[in-house]
Amino acid sequence: MSTPLTSKLPTLPLSALGALVLVSVIGVGAVRLSGTSPQQQLDASTLVSRQLRFEDGADGSIAVRDARSGALLDTIAPGTNGFLRSAMRGLVRERKRQGQGPERPFELLGRANGRLTLVDTGTGRRIDLESFGPTNAAVFARLLPAHPPGADHVAQR
């Protein structure tokens, strides 16, 4: 006669081990997807900055203004410049989610290492624009004031 092959392994410790592995995989995945890096670098010093306001036009255009002087810097035609539109849409969505309006300007920073950072002064959220490639960063770089001497390399990467 043959006896059935059944395992007599303890179920509770195996379940706990499986749960530990699952929680670890989910935790690592969440950190990776959030964009958080264990090797964060300090920001380089700011060489040039400008506070900006983005105003929607009735025709679908976007007026980009200097927040301090109110001067019109650029008008983004309807249906053009998808990167600028999507970047600003995400920042404005976060403002609305936090119950904030358009009162506070956005700040565009040109760093000493050539990087550009767009900061929402209302929510504290920031976008490191060089992460999206030189063409997309250049869209914002042209909104900066004239570079100080020796800063010609900002956003030219």
Salt bridges, closest charged atoms under 4 A:
ASP43 OD2 - ARG111 NH2 3.44
ASP43 OD2 - ARG126 NH1 2.72
GLU55 OE1 - ARG65 NE 3.04
ASP66 OD2 - ARG50 NE 2.96
ASP74 OD2 - ARG142 NH1 2.16
GLU94 OE2 - ARG97 NH2 2.78
ASP120 OD1 - ARG95 NH2 2.66
ASP128 OD1 - ARG126 NH2 2.71
GLU130 OE2 - ARG115 NH1 3.01
